[in-house]
Protein backbone atom coordinates (compact mmCIF):
# COMPACT_ATOMS: atom_id res chain seq x y z
CA UNK A 1 0.00 0.00 0.00
CA UNK A 2 1.23 3.51 -0.85
CA UNK A 3 2.63 5.53 2.02
CA UNK A 4 2.06 9.07 0.82
CA UNK A 5 -1.46 8.48 -0.53
CA UNK A 6 -3.82 5.67 0.44
CA UNK A 7 -6.06 3.74 -1.95
CA UNK A 8 -9.42 5.52 -2.09
CA UNK A 9 -11.16 3.31 -4.64
CA UNK A 10 -13.58 1.98 -2.01
CA UNK A 11 -14.81 5.50 -1.23
CA UNK A 12 -15.01 6.68 -4.83
CA UNK A 13 -18.51 7.95 -5.53
CA UNK A 14 -19.73 7.35 -1.94
CA UNK A 15 -22.10 9.83 -0.32
CA UNK A 16 -20.65 12.34 2.17
CA UNK A 17 -20.61 10.89 5.67
CA UNK A 18 -20.27 7.28 4.50
CA UNK A 19 -18.18 5.25 6.93
CA UNK A 20 -15.63 3.54 4.69
CA UNK A 21 -12.37 2.47 6.28
CA UNK A 22 -9.37 3.63 4.24
CA UNK A 23 -6.09 2.15 5.37
CA UNK A 24 -4.66 -1.09 6.62
CA UNK A 25 -6.20 -3.07 9.46
CA UNK A 26 -3.57 -3.33 12.18
CA UNK A 27 -5.35 -5.15 15.03
CA UNK A 28 -8.00 -7.86 15.05
CA UNK A 29 -10.70 -6.29 17.25
CA UNK A 30 -11.23 -2.82 18.75
CA UNK A 31 -9.96 -2.47 22.31
CA UNK A 32 -11.57 0.01 24.71
CA UNK A 33 -9.92 1.33 27.86
CA UNK A 34 -11.61 3.83 30.17
CA UNK A 35 -9.91 6.04 32.74
CA UNK A 36 -12.26 7.93 35.07
CA UNK A 37 -10.70 10.45 37.37
CA UNK A 38 -11.27 13.47 39.56
CA UNK A 39 -9.01 15.33 41.98
CA UNK A 40 -9.75 12.70 44.65
CA UNK A 41 -9.91 9.36 42.85
CA UNK A 42 -9.11 7.48 39.67
CA UNK A 43 -10.40 4.25 38.18
CA UNK A 44 -9.23 2.32 35.13
CA UNK A 45 -11.17 -0.50 33.52
CA UNK A 46 -12.20 -2.18 30.27
CA UNK A 47 -15.97 -2.02 29.60
CA UNK A 48 -17.82 -5.22 28.84
CA UNK A 49 -20.20 -3.57 26.37
CA UNK A 50 -20.52 -0.40 24.37
CA UNK A 51 -23.42 0.70 26.60
CA UNK A 52 -21.01 0.79 29.54
CA UNK A 53 -19.03 3.46 27.72
CA UNK A 54 -22.02 5.76 27.86
CA UNK A 55 -22.58 5.19 31.59
CA UNK A 56 -18.96 6.14 32.32
CA UNK A 57 -19.73 9.79 31.55
CA UNK A 58 -20.98 12.09 34.32
CA UNK A 59 -20.47 15.65 35.51
CA UNK A 60 -18.50 14.84 38.69
CA UNK A 61 -15.39 13.47 36.96
CA UNK A 62 -13.51 13.31 33.65
CA UNK A 63 -13.77 10.17 31.53
CA UNK A 64 -10.97 9.35 29.11
CA UNK A 65 -12.15 6.68 26.69
CA UNK A 66 -9.38 5.25 24.53
CA UNK A 67 -10.31 3.08 21.53
CA UNK A 68 -7.61 1.10 19.71
CA UNK A 69 -8.64 -0.04 16.24
CA UNK A 70 -10.75 2.03 13.83
CA UNK A 71 -11.29 -0.52 11.06
CA UNK A 72 -14.64 -1.64 12.52
CA UNK A 73 -16.93 0.97 10.99
CA UNK A 74 -20.04 -0.40 12.75
CA UNK A 75 -18.37 0.06 16.12
CA UNK A 76 -17.28 3.59 15.15
CA UNK A 77 -20.87 4.35 14.08
CA UNK A 78 -22.12 3.23 17.51
CA UNK A 79 -19.61 5.52 19.17
CA UNK A 80 -20.85 8.32 16.95
CA UNK A 81 -24.40 7.80 18.25
CA UNK A 82 -23.26 7.72 21.89
CA UNK A 83 -21.27 10.92 21.65
CA UNK A 84 -23.44 12.61 19.00
CA UNK A 85 -20.56 12.91 16.54
CA UNK A 86 -21.20 14.31 13.08
CA UNK A 87 -21.14 11.71 10.24
CA UNK A 88 -18.62 13.87 8.38
CA UNK A 89 -16.27 13.73 11.38
CA UNK A 90 -16.74 9.96 11.62
CA UNK A 91 -15.89 9.70 7.93
CA UNK A 92 -12.61 11.51 8.58
CA UNK A 93 -11.84 9.31 11.60
CA UNK A 94 -11.97 6.05 9.61
CA UNK A 95 -9.91 7.58 6.78
CA UNK A 96 -6.31 7.04 7.89
CA UNK A 97 -5.13 9.24 5.01
CA UNK A 98 -6.96 12.23 6.48
CA UNK A 99 -4.95 15.42 6.76
CA UNK A 100 -4.39 16.54 10.40
CA UNK A 101 -7.08 19.05 11.30
CA UNK A 102 -8.97 20.84 14.07
CA UNK A 103 -12.68 21.63 14.08
CA UNK A 104 -15.32 22.58 16.61
CA UNK A 105 -19.04 22.15 17.07
CA UNK A 106 -21.41 23.11 19.84
CA UNK A 107 -20.73 20.06 21.99
CA UNK A 108 -17.29 18.95 20.89
CA UNK A 109 -13.82 19.80 19.74
CA UNK A 110 -12.35 17.50 17.11
CA UNK A 111 -8.65 16.92 16.52
CA UNK A 112 -7.18 14.52 13.97
CA UNK A 113 -3.42 14.18 14.42
CA UNK A 114 -0.61 11.83 13.45
CA UNK A 115 1.92 9.99 15.53
CA UNK A 116 4.96 8.25 14.13
CA UNK A 117 7.79 6.00 15.18
CA UNK A 118 10.83 4.46 13.50
CA UNK A 119 10.61 0.67 13.43
CA UNK A 120 13.95 -0.99 14.14
CA UNK A 121 12.86 -3.98 12.05
CA UNK A 122 12.56 -2.29 8.66
CA UNK A 123 14.15 1.03 9.70
CA UNK A 124 11.20 2.96 8.26
CA UNK A 125 8.92 5.66 9.59
CA UNK A 126 5.49 4.29 10.50
CA UNK A 127 2.62 6.75 10.81
CA UNK A 128 -0.56 6.26 12.83
CA UNK A 129 -3.69 8.40 12.90
CA UNK A 130 -5.07 9.47 16.26
CA UNK A 131 -8.46 11.15 16.54
CA UNK A 132 -9.45 13.11 19.64
CA UNK A 133 -13.01 14.18 20.50
CA UNK A 134 -13.24 16.56 23.43
CA UNK A 135 -16.48 17.02 25.36
CA UNK A 136 -17.27 18.98 28.51
CA UNK A 137 -16.56 16.06 30.87
CA UNK A 138 -14.97 13.45 28.64
CA UNK A 139 -12.32 12.87 26.03
CA UNK A 140 -12.44 10.15 23.39
CA UNK A 141 -9.27 9.03 21.62
CA UNK A 142 -9.38 6.65 18.66
CA UNK A 143 -6.13 5.23 17.30
CA UNK A 144 -5.20 2.57 14.77
CA UNK A 145 -3.29 0.26 17.12
CA UNK A 146 -2.91 -0.42 20.83
CA UNK A 147 0.52 1.18 20.86
CA UNK A 148 1.04 3.09 24.12
CA UNK A 149 1.67 6.62 22.92
CA UNK A 150 0.28 8.13 26.13
CA UNK A 151 1.63 5.82 28.83
CA UNK A 152 3.40 8.74 30.52
CA UNK A 153 0.09 10.62 30.80
CA UNK A 154 -1.55 7.57 32.37
CA UNK A 155 1.34 7.34 34.82
CA UNK A 156 0.90 10.98 35.80
CA UNK A 157 -2.83 10.46 36.28
CA UNK A 158 -2.28 7.43 38.52
CA UNK A 159 0.38 9.17 40.62
CA UNK A 160 -2.08 11.99 41.23
CA UNK A 161 0.51 14.71 41.82
CA UNK A 162 -0.35 16.57 38.66
CA UNK A 163 -2.67 19.36 37.55
CA UNK A 164 -4.32 16.99 35.04
CA UNK A 165 -6.43 15.57 37.85
CA UNK A 166 -7.74 19.02 38.81
CA UNK A 167 -8.31 20.51 35.36
CA UNK A 168 -10.81 19.61 32.64
CA UNK A 169 -10.87 17.58 29.46
CA UNK A 170 -9.46 20.50 27.48
CA UNK A 171 -6.24 20.35 29.49
CA UNK A 172 -6.11 16.57 29.04
CA UNK A 173 -6.36 17.15 25.28
CA UNK A 174 -3.49 19.63 25.51
CA UNK A 175 -1.30 17.10 27.36
CA UNK A 176 -1.99 14.43 24.74
CA UNK A 177 -1.08 16.77 21.90
CA UNK A 178 1.98 17.95 23.81
CA UNK A 179 3.07 14.32 24.21
CA UNK A 180 2.65 13.71 20.46
CA UNK A 181 4.78 16.73 19.58
CA UNK A 182 7.41 15.67 22.13
CA UNK A 183 7.57 12.28 20.39
CA UNK A 184 8.04 14.10 17.06
CA UNK A 185 11.09 15.89 18.40
CA UNK A 186 12.53 12.75 20.05
CA UNK A 187 12.23 10.73 16.83
CA UNK A 188 13.58 13.61 14.76
CA UNK A 189 16.61 13.76 17.05
CA UNK A 190 17.28 10.07 16.39
CA UNK A 191 16.87 10.57 12.65
CA UNK A 192 18.99 13.72 12.79
CA UNK A 193 21.83 11.90 14.56
CA UNK A 194 21.86 9.27 11.80
CA UNK A 195 21.82 12.00 9.14
CA UNK A 196 24.77 13.80 10.73
CA UNK A 197 26.72 10.55 11.00
CA UNK A 198 26.05 9.72 7.36
CA UNK A 199 27.20 13.20 6.44
CA UNK A 200 30.73 12.17 7.37
CA UNK A 201 30.75 9.70 4.45
CA UNK A 202 29.77 12.05 1.64
CA UNK A 203 33.41 12.48 0.54
CA UNK A 204 33.95 8.72 0.24
CA UNK A 205 31.87 8.47 -2.99
CA UNK A 206 30.50 5.04 -2.05
CA UNK A 207 27.23 3.87 -3.57
CA UNK A 208 25.70 3.04 -0.17
CA UNK A 209 26.07 6.66 0.93
CA UNK A 210 23.76 8.03 -1.73
CA UNK A 211 21.24 5.25 -0.97
CA UNK A 212 21.20 6.25 2.70
CA UNK A 213 20.83 9.93 1.88
CA UNK A 214 17.88 9.27 -0.43
CA UNK A 215 16.34 7.09 2.30
CA UNK A 216 16.59 9.95 4.80
CA UNK A 217 15.11 12.40 2.31
CA UNK A 218 12.14 10.11 1.60
CA UNK A 219 11.44 9.53 5.30
CA UNK A 220 11.67 13.24 6.07
CA UNK A 221 9.25 13.99 3.22
CA UNK A 222 6.83 11.46 4.69
CA UNK A 223 7.15 13.01 8.15
CA UNK A 224 6.78 16.54 6.78
CA UNK A 225 3.57 15.64 4.94
CA UNK A 226 1.92 14.40 8.14
CA UNK A 227 3.41 16.76 10.72
CA UNK A 228 3.39 20.13 8.93
CA UNK A 229 -0.43 20.58 9.28
CA UNK A 230 -0.07 20.28 13.07
CA UNK A 231 0.77 23.99 13.13
CA UNK A 232 -2.75 24.66 11.90
CA UNK A 233 -4.15 22.53 14.75
CA UNK A 234 -2.29 24.49 17.44
CA UNK A 235 -3.18 27.83 15.82
CA UNK A 236 -6.89 27.06 15.59
CA UNK A 237 -6.91 25.58 19.10
CA UNK A 238 -5.46 28.82 20.50
CA UNK A 239 -7.97 30.96 18.59
CA UNK A 240 -10.94 28.78 19.48
CA UNK A 241 -13.49 30.40 21.82
CA UNK A 242 -15.39 27.23 22.69
CA UNK A 243 -16.83 27.10 26.23
CA UNK A 244 -15.15 23.70 26.60
CA UNK A 245 -11.74 25.42 26.81
CA UNK A 246 -10.88 26.95 30.18
CA UNK A 247 -9.09 30.30 30.15
CA UNK A 248 -6.10 28.80 31.99
CA UNK A 249 -5.55 26.26 29.21
CA UNK A 250 -4.69 28.94 26.63
CA UNK A 251 -1.35 29.56 28.38
CA UNK A 252 -0.34 25.95 27.80
CA UNK A 253 -1.69 25.97 24.23
CA UNK A 254 0.64 28.85 23.35
CA UNK A 255 3.53 26.81 24.69
CA UNK A 256 2.34 23.90 22.53
CA UNK A 257 2.38 26.20 19.50
CA UNK A 258 6.04 27.04 20.18
CA UNK A 259 6.86 23.33 20.50
CA UNK A 260 5.15 22.59 17.18
CA UNK A 261 7.21 25.33 15.56
CA UNK A 262 10.37 23.76 16.98
CA UNK A 263 9.43 20.36 15.51
CA UNK A 264 8.69 21.91 12.11
CA UNK A 265 11.99 23.79 12.11
CA UNK A 266 13.83 20.55 12.93
CA UNK A 267 12.16 18.82 9.97
CA UNK A 268 13.06 21.65 7.60
CA UNK A 269 16.64 21.86 8.89
CA UNK A 270 17.28 18.14 8.44
CA UNK A 271 15.51 18.08 5.06
CA UNK A 272 17.72 20.94 3.85
CA UNK A 273 20.77 19.25 5.35
CA UNK A 274 20.08 15.99 3.48
CA UNK A 275 19.44 17.90 0.23
CA UNK A 276 22.76 19.74 0.66
CA UNK A 277 24.55 16.47 1.43
CA UNK A 278 23.14 14.86 -1.72
CA UNK A 279 24.24 17.86 -3.80
CA UNK A 280 27.68 17.85 -2.18
CA UNK A 281 28.04 14.09 -2.72
CA UNK A 282 27.14 14.43 -6.42
CA UNK A 283 29.45 17.42 -6.78
CA UNK A 284 32.27 15.47 -5.16
CA UNK A 285 31.71 12.53 -7.52
CA UNK A 286 31.70 14.92 -10.50
CA UNK A 287 34.90 16.58 -9.29
CA UNK A 288 36.64 13.22 -9.02
CA UNK A 289 35.53 12.31 -12.54
CA UNK A 290 36.78 15.71 -13.73
CA UNK A 291 40.13 15.09 -12.04
CA UNK A 292 40.46 11.78 -13.87
CA UNK A 293 39.47 13.37 -17.17
CA UNK A 294 41.93 16.21 -16.55
CA UNK A 295 44.83 13.77 -16.13
CA UNK A 296 43.80 11.79 -19.19
CA UNK A 297 43.45 14.99 -21.23
CA UNK A 298 46.91 16.15 -20.17
CA UNK A 299 48.44 12.84 -21.25
CA UNK A 300 46.54 12.98 -24.54
CA UNK A 301 47.70 16.55 -25.16
CA UNK A 302 51.33 15.67 -24.43
CA UNK A 303 51.27 12.77 -26.87
CA UNK A 304 49.75 14.80 -29.71
CA UNK A 305 53.07 16.50 -30.78
CA UNK A 306 54.99 13.29 -30.03
CA UNK A 307 52.64 11.35 -32.25
CA UNK A 308 53.06 14.03 -34.90
CA UNK A 309 56.86 13.59 -34.83
CA UNK A 310 56.61 9.81 -34.85
CA UNK A 311 54.09 10.02 -37.68
CA UNK A 312 56.48 11.99 -39.86
CA UNK A 313 59.24 9.47 -39.43
CA UNK A 314 56.89 6.61 -39.99
CA UNK A 315 55.99 7.78 -43.48
CA UNK A 316 57.11 5.67 -46.43
CA UNK A 317 59.25 8.29 -48.17
CA UNK A 318 62.32 7.11 -50.03
CA UNK A 319 64.56 9.89 -48.77
CA UNK A 320 64.51 11.17 -45.14
CA UNK A 321 67.94 12.73 -44.46
CA UNK A 322 67.79 12.27 -40.67
CA UNK A 323 67.49 8.50 -41.01
CA UNK A 324 71.15 8.31 -42.13
CA UNK A 325 72.44 10.59 -39.40
CA UNK A 326 73.97 8.42 -36.62
CA UNK A 327 72.82 10.43 -33.50
CA UNK A 328 69.41 11.31 -35.04
CA UNK A 329 67.58 8.76 -32.88
CA UNK A 330 68.89 10.24 -29.63
CA UNK A 331 68.31 13.81 -30.83
CA UNK A 332 64.69 12.89 -31.60
CA UNK A 333 64.26 11.50 -28.08
CA UNK A 334 65.73 14.67 -26.66
CA UNK A 335 63.33 16.84 -28.66
CA UNK A 336 60.34 14.80 -27.48
CA UNK A 337 61.47 14.98 -23.83
CA UNK A 338 61.99 18.75 -24.06
CA UNK A 339 58.52 19.20 -25.59
CA UNK A 340 56.99 17.10 -22.81
CA UNK A 341 58.75 19.09 -20.06
CA UNK A 342 57.79 22.43 -21.62
CA UNK A 343 54.14 21.37 -21.89
CA UNK A 344 54.04 20.09 -18.29
CA UNK A 345 55.61 23.34 -17.10
CA UNK A 346 53.06 25.34 -19.08
CA UNK A 347 50.09 23.31 -17.70
CA UNK A 348 51.41 23.70 -14.16
CA UNK A 349 51.79 27.44 -14.57
CA UNK A 350 48.23 27.65 -15.82
CA UNK A 351 47.15 25.57 -12.75
CA UNK A 352 45.44 23.00 -14.93
CA UNK A 353 46.61 20.28 -12.57
MOPECOR-V256790 format. One record per backbone hydrogen bond with DSSP energy under -0.5 kcal/mol. CO is the residue of the C=O (numbers start at 1). NH is the residue of the N-H. E is the energy in kcal/mol with one decimal. If there is no record, write none. Layout:
co,nh,e
CO,NH,E
CO,NH,E
//
This chain:
co,nh,e
6,8,-0.5
8,11,-0.7
8,12,-0.6
9,12,-0.8
11,14,-1.9
15,18,-1.8
18,20,-1.3
21,23,-0.6
22,96,-2.4
31,68,-3.0
33,66,-3.2
34,45,-2.2
35,64,-3.1
36,43,-3.0
37,62,-3.0
41,38,-2.8
43,36,-3.1
45,34,-2.9
45,47,-0.5
49,52,-0.5
49,53,-0.5
50,53,-0.7
50,54,-0.9
51,55,-1.4
52,56,-0.7
53,56,-0.8
54,57,-1.3
58,61,-0.7
62,37,-2.5
62,64,-0.6
63,65,-0.7
63,139,-2.7
64,35,-2.4
64,66,-0.6
65,67,-0.5
65,141,-2.8
66,33,-2.6
67,69,-0.6
67,143,-2.8
68,31,-2.3
71,73,-1.3
72,76,-2.0
73,77,-2.3
74,78,-1.9
75,79,-2.1
76,80,-2.1
77,81,-1.6
78,82,-2.1
79,83,-2.5
80,84,-0.6
80,85,-2.4
86,90,-2.3
87,91,-2.2
88,92,-1.5
89,93,-2.1
90,94,-1.8
92,95,-0.7
94,22,-2.3
94,96,-0.9
95,98,-1.9
101,112,-2.6
103,110,-3.4
108,105,-2.8
109,134,-2.9
110,103,-2.4
111,113,-0.5
111,132,-3.5
112,101,-1.6
113,130,-2.7
115,128,-3.1
117,119,-0.7
117,126,-3.1
119,123,-1.8
119,124,-0.5
124,119,-2.2
126,117,-1.8
128,115,-2.8
129,144,-0.8
130,113,-2.9
131,142,-2.7
132,111,-2.7
132,134,-0.5
133,135,-0.6
133,140,-3.0
134,109,-1.7
136,169,-0.6
137,63,-1.8
138,135,-2.8
139,65,-2.6
139,141,-0.5
140,133,-3.0
141,67,-3.4
142,131,-2.9
143,69,-3.6
147,149,-1.7
148,151,-0.5
150,154,-2.0
151,155,-2.1
152,156,-2.0
153,157,-2.3
154,158,-2.5
155,159,-2.4
156,160,-1.5
160,162,-1.9
162,165,-0.9
163,166,-0.8
163,167,-1.5
168,172,-1.5
169,173,-2.2
170,174,-2.0
171,175,-2.4
172,176,-2.0
173,177,-2.4
174,178,-2.8
175,179,-2.1
176,180,-2.0
177,181,-2.4
178,182,-2.3
179,183,-2.1
180,184,-1.8
181,185,-2.1
182,186,-2.4
183,187,-2.4
184,188,-2.4
185,189,-2.1
186,190,-1.7
187,191,-2.4
188,192,-3.0
189,193,-2.3
190,194,-1.8
191,195,-2.1
192,196,-2.6
193,197,-2.1
194,198,-2.3
195,199,-1.6
197,200,-1.2
198,201,-1.8
199,202,-0.9
201,204,-1.9
206,209,-0.8
206,210,-1.0
207,211,-1.4
208,212,-2.3
209,213,-2.3
210,214,-2.2
211,215,-1.9
212,216,-2.5
213,217,-2.1
214,218,-2.2
215,219,-2.4
216,220,-2.4
217,221,-1.9
218,222,-2.0
219,223,-2.4
220,224,-2.8
221,225,-2.1
222,226,-1.2
223,227,-2.2
224,228,-2.1
227,230,-2.1
228,231,-1.5
229,232,-0.9
229,233,-1.2
230,234,-2.3
231,235,-2.2
232,236,-2.5
233,237,-2.3
234,238,-2.2
235,239,-1.8
237,240,-1.1
242,245,-1.3
244,246,-0.5
246,249,-1.2
246,250,-0.6
247,250,-0.8
248,251,-0.8
248,252,-0.7
249,253,-2.0
250,254,-1.9
251,255,-1.2
252,256,-2.0
253,257,-2.1
254,258,-1.6
255,259,-1.9
256,260,-2.4
257,261,-2.0
258,262,-1.9
259,263,-2.1
260,264,-2.5
261,265,-2.5
262,266,-2.0
263,267,-2.1
264,268,-2.4
265,269,-2.8
266,270,-2.4
267,271,-2.5
268,272,-2.6
269,273,-2.4
270,274,-2.5
271,275,-2.2
272,276,-2.6
273,277,-2.4
274,278,-2.6
275,279,-2.3
276,280,-2.8
277,281,-2.7
278,282,-2.5
279,283,-2.5
280,284,-2.6
281,285,-2.4
282,286,-2.4
283,287,-2.6
284,288,-2.1
285,289,-2.2
286,290,-2.5
287,291,-2.4
288,292,-2.1
289,293,-2.6
290,294,-2.5
291,295,-2.1
292,296,-2.4
293,297,-2.5
294,298,-2.3
295,299,-2.4
296,300,-2.4
297,301,-2.8
298,302,-2.5
299,303,-2.0
300,304,-0.8
301,304,-0.6
301,305,-0.7
302,306,-0.9
303,307,-2.7
304,308,-1.9
305,309,-2.3
306,310,-2.7
307,311,-2.4
308,312,-1.8
309,313,-1.9
310,314,-0.5
312,315,-1.3
315,317,-1.1
318,320,-0.5
320,323,-1.8
321,324,-1.6
322,325,-1.2
324,326,-0.6
325,328,-1.7
326,329,-0.6
327,331,-2.3
328,332,-2.6
329,333,-1.9
330,334,-2.2
331,335,-2.5
332,336,-2.3
333,337,-2.4
334,338,-2.5
335,339,-2.4
336,340,-2.2
337,341,-2.6
338,342,-2.7
339,343,-2.4
340,344,-2.5
341,345,-2.7
342,346,-2.3
343,347,-2.7
344,348,-2.4
345,349,-2.2
346,350,-1.8
347,352,-2.5
348,351,-1.2
//
